[in-house]
Amino acid sequence: MDTGGTLYTVPSGNALILKSFLVRPKAAGNWYLTAVLQAGAIQVVLFSYSGVPAANVDWSGWTVLNAGDQLHLSVNFIAVDYWVAGAVLPFESGALPPLVQTAPAPTWSTAVVDGAPTPQAPPS
């Protein structure tokens, strides 16, 4: 059971290529969640959802996090299960531009809520 917080910090000397993120509620009830990427003081909302009981939220796309960057999940009202897929690769720290400079175009992100694709707002 998890209701949020820091899910992952990219280890020193590595980069994370994030490909997908599935969040499933563990109980009935309306709920709200936000997934955030953090690079130092900069935060980028990967996706957010406010919805009905038993809705599964499945984000797929891509983004890269540098060493020290973090993936956060904030959930209100119910406990959730989550699954994150990607690859952690050896990479020199600072070899990539800052997170906000590498964010793809607004059409990059699609969340699937109970099997129905839902376009998401661009990262902010």
C-alpha positions as CSV (number, residue, x, y, z in Angstrom):
1,M,0.0,0.0,0.0
2,D,1.3,3.5,-0.8
3,T,-0.4,6.9,-0.7
4,G,2.4,8.8,-2.2
5,G,5.8,10.4,-1.7
6,T,9.1,9.9,-3.4
7,L,9.0,6.7,-5.4
8,Y,12.5,6.7,-6.9
9,T,15.7,8.8,-6.9
10,V,18.0,8.1,-9.8
11,P,21.3,6.8,-8.4
12,S,24.6,8.7,-9.0
13,G,26.3,7.8,-12.3
14,N,23.0,6.7,-13.9
15,A,20.1,8.0,-15.9
16,L,16.5,6.7,-16.0
17,I,14.4,6.4,-19.1
18,L,10.8,6.3,-17.9
19,K,8.4,4.5,-20.3
20,S,5.2,3.8,-18.4
21,F,3.4,4.3,-15.1
22,L,0.3,2.4,-14.0
23,V,-1.7,3.4,-10.9
24,R,-4.5,1.2,-9.5
25,P,-6.8,2.2,-6.5
26,K,-7.0,-0.4,-3.8
27,A,-10.5,0.7,-2.6
28,A,-13.7,2.2,-3.9
29,G,-14.1,5.9,-3.7
30,N,-13.3,9.1,-5.6
31,W,-9.6,9.8,-5.7
32,Y,-7.0,12.3,-7.0
33,L,-3.4,11.7,-8.0
34,T,-0.5,13.6,-9.5
35,A,2.8,12.1,-10.7
36,V,5.7,14.6,-10.6
37,L,9.3,14.6,-12.0
38,Q,11.7,16.7,-9.9
39,A,15.1,17.9,-11.0
40,G,16.5,20.1,-8.2
41,A,14.0,22.9,-7.6
42,I,12.3,22.3,-10.9
43,Q,9.1,20.2,-10.9
44,V,7.3,18.9,-14.0
45,V,3.8,17.3,-13.7
46,L,4.0,14.0,-15.7
47,F,0.2,13.4,-15.3
48,S,-2.7,13.9,-12.9
49,Y,-6.1,12.3,-12.5
50,S,-9.2,13.1,-10.5
51,G,-11.8,10.4,-10.9
52,V,-14.2,7.7,-10.0
53,P,-13.9,4.6,-8.0
54,A,-12.0,1.6,-9.5
55,A,-10.5,3.6,-12.4
56,N,-7.0,2.5,-13.4
57,V,-4.7,5.2,-14.7
58,D,-2.0,4.1,-17.2
59,W,0.5,6.7,-18.6
60,S,2.8,5.7,-21.4
61,G,5.3,7.9,-23.1
62,W,9.0,8.6,-22.4
63,T,11.1,11.0,-20.5
64,V,14.7,10.9,-19.1
65,L,15.8,11.7,-15.6
66,N,19.4,12.4,-14.6
67,A,21.3,11.3,-11.5
68,G,19.6,12.8,-8.4
69,D,16.3,13.5,-10.2
70,Q,13.2,12.1,-8.5
71,L,9.8,10.6,-9.4
72,H,7.1,11.5,-6.9
73,L,3.4,10.3,-6.6
74,S,0.8,12.2,-4.6
75,V,-2.5,10.5,-3.9
76,N,-5.5,11.7,-1.9
77,F,-8.3,9.8,-0.3
78,I,-7.3,6.1,-1.0
79,A,-4.4,3.7,-1.0
80,V,-3.0,2.6,-4.4
81,D,-0.8,0.1,-6.1
82,Y,1.6,1.3,-8.8
83,W,3.9,-0.1,-11.4
84,V,6.7,1.9,-13.1
85,A,8.6,0.6,-16.2
86,G,11.8,2.0,-17.7
87,A,15.5,1.5,-17.7
88,V,18.3,2.6,-15.4
89,L,21.4,3.1,-17.5
90,P,25.0,4.1,-16.6
91,F,25.4,7.7,-17.6
92,E,27.6,10.6,-16.6
93,S,25.8,13.1,-14.4
94,G,24.9,16.3,-16.2
95,A,25.4,14.8,-19.6
96,L,21.8,15.6,-20.5
97,P,20.2,19.1,-20.5
98,P,17.9,19.9,-17.5
99,L,14.6,18.0,-17.3
100,V,12.4,20.8,-18.6
101,Q,14.5,21.3,-21.7
102,T,14.0,17.7,-22.7
103,A,10.2,17.6,-22.2
104,P,8.6,16.3,-25.5
105,A,5.8,18.1,-27.3
106,P,2.4,18.2,-25.7
107,T,1.1,15.2,-27.7
108,W,3.6,12.9,-26.0
109,S,1.5,11.8,-23.1
110,T,-1.6,9.6,-23.1
111,A,-3.2,8.2,-20.0
112,V,-5.5,5.3,-20.4
113,V,-8.3,5.3,-17.9
114,D,-10.1,2.0,-17.8
115,G,-9.1,1.3,-21.4
116,A,-10.0,4.6,-22.9
117,P,-7.1,6.8,-24.1
118,T,-7.3,10.3,-22.6
119,P,-4.9,13.0,-23.9
120,Q,-3.1,14.8,-21.1
121,A,-2.1,18.4,-20.8
122,P,1.6,19.1,-21.6
123,P,4.1,19.1,-18.8
124,S,4.0,22.2,-16.7
